[in-house]
Structures are given as structure tokens and as C-alpha cells.
């Protein structure tokens, strides 16, 4: 059925306010749909692991565990738990509780979260080991942190400390360095 020119105009006039109301309604709902930073940060942490190389990893068999240690009570824990056993390059991600990290094999990745303004950074003794230390940088980067995450609006930005990576014998991909907000030598 073909509409006459006058009926198309009439249809536009009737639908115009409806479309405007829908658009205004969607805009009004936007603050209610605020982005939860925790799942986003967990996903970013997972993706960052694909761009860091540990010493001797080429000699490891496929599906070797990559042990990510985090605080069980931390806000990222439930979101990291959803990523447990996922494959990162040749590794299988294994989530471990931070306080119990001393019992068993050491951590390959240590996630340090800030809660209530206090950073929970466990004491590390002995020579530097190949541990990727990732922390949130809300309020400043912690010494020794290789990758510092920070929310910028609805995006996660990160800074990289190459000197800390070298002290831990880690190599950071040049692709990741290009995506970093800042790189410190």
C-alpha cells in the first residue's frame, strides 16, 4: 500500500512527538545505567595478561597455570572468579586467594586493590621474582607496581612502569606500551 504525500506528512507529525519522547526518556535513564567499574577492571586485568611475557615461558607446556593472586574480599574477586580457568595465550588462569598465597606455589600475578584508602600490599622478601604486580592507582601508583589501573570516566586507563617490569624480569609487549596512558622508564 502506497501512502499519499499528505498521509506521510500526517504520519510524521503523529510519530514525531513519540520518537522525541522515547529519545528524551532514554537520555533521562542514562544516569541510572551507571557503569560498574569492577567487571570492567577485571576484564582489563585478564586482557593485560596476554601482553606480558614471563622468563622461560616458551619452555613451558601448554595450559600451564598462570596464578593470579587477589584478595578474596576485594571488589574485583567475584569478577575475577568468573575468569578462573580461562585461557590466556598458552596459560590457564588460576585464581588464588591472596592471604593464602604463601601456602603453595608462588603467584605469577599479584593484584593489589585499594579499599578504604589503604593499599593492601603484601610484604615480599628475597630477590625480585618474576611477579607481575598490578594495582589500582586511585591516589597514586605504588612503588613496584608494573601496571597501575585507573578509572577515567567510563574507561580504564593504565600506566606502565618499565623499570619495575625489568626488575621482575618481565617483558611488556610494545602493543601494550602504545595503549598505556603513560610509560615510565
N, C-alpha and C positions, 0 to 999 in steps of 0.2 A: 504494500500500500504506500503510495507516494503522498507526502504531505504538501499541501499548498503553501506558498511562501508566507501567507498571513498566519497559517497554523503553526509553522516552525517558530515564528516570532512569538506567538502566544505561548508555545511550549517553553521557549527560553525564558520568557518573563515569569512563568509559573515555577520553573525549576531553579532559576537564578537565586532567589532567597533561600531555597532549600540547600543548594550547594554552598552558599555563603555561611549558612548556619552550621553545616557539617564541618566546614573548614575552621570556623571560629571555635567550634566545640572541640575539635582535635587539638587546636592550639591551646585551649584552656586546660586540657588534660595533660599537657606536656609535663608540668612540674610533678604531677602525681606519678609519672613514669620515670622517676629519677633512676639513674644508672647505679647499680650496686657495684662498687669498685672491687670487691673481693673476688668474685668469679673471674673478672677481667684480669686482675693481677695474677691469679693462679694460672690462667691460660697463657699469660705473657711469660711467667716463670717457666712453664713447660716448653714454650716455643724457644726461649732463650737457650735452653739446654742443647738444642740442635746446632748451635753455633759456637760451642766451646769444645775444645779438644783436650783430653787428659793425656798425660805422658804414657806411652806404651799401649794406648787403646787399640792400635791396629793389630796387636798381637793377641787380643782377647777374642774369645769365641763369640758368635752371635748370641744375643739375648742375655749377655752378662748383666747382672743387676747394677743399676745406677742408683745409689742410695741417697735419697733426698730426706734430710732430717729437718723437721719443723716442730714447733710447739703444738701439742695436741689441743690445747685450749685456745690457740690463736685463731683469729678470724678467717685465715686462709685454709685452716685444716680441713673443713668439710669439702671445700672445693678441690683441694689437692688430693683428697681421698678418692674423689671421682676420677682422678687421672692415674691412680695407682695401677700398675701392671700394663700401662700403655707403652708403646714402643717409641723410643727416641733414637733415631739413627739405628745403630746396632745394639742399643741397650734396651733393657726392660726397666722402667721406672719403678722403684720400690720405695714407698713412703715409710719413714721410721719416726718414732716419737723422739723428740729432742732430749728430754731428761734421761731416757734410756739408751741414748746413742753410745754411751761408754760401754755398754754390755753388748758385745758382738763386734762385727766388722765396723770400721770407721765410716763416717759419712763421706760421700763424694761431693754432695751439695749441701750447704747449710743455709737455711732460710731464717733470717733474723727479722722478727717483726717488732714494731714499737707498739706498746699498749700502755695507755695512760701516761704517755710522755717518757716512760722509762724503756730503754732498749734492753732486750734480754739477750746479751751476747755471752755465750758460754766461754769459760776460760780454756784457752788452747795452750798446751805446753809442748816443749820439744821443738825440733826443727820444723820449718814450714812443710806442710804436706800438700799434695795436690787436691785441695778442697776449694770448690767454688763457693765463695761467700756472697750471698745475695741478701740485701737489706732494703728496708724502706728508708727513703731519705727525707721524709717529712721532718723538717727541722735540722737537716744537715747530714752529711754522709759520715759514717763510722770508719775509723782507720781500719784497713784490712779488707773492707768490703770491695769486691771486684765490680759488682753490678748493683747500683743503687736505683731503686724504683721510686717513682713519684707521680702522683695523680696530677694531671694538668687538664682541668675541666672534665671532659668525659673520656680522656685518653690517658694511657700510662706512658710516661716518658721515663727514660733511664739514662744514667751516666755510667761511664766505664772508667775504672782505674787500671790502666795497663801495667803500672808498676806493681800493684798488688797481684795481678794475674801472673806476672813473671815470677814474683816471689813464690807463688804457689805452683810454678811450672805448668801453667795453663796457657793454651793458645786461644785467642779470641779471633773469630773469623772477621776478615775485612768487611764482609757484608754487614755484620752486626755493628762494627765500628761506624759505618756510614749511617746507620739508623739511630745511633746514640745521639742524645741531645748534646752531650759533651764527652770528650775523651781526655783523660788526664794521663800524662806520661809520667 
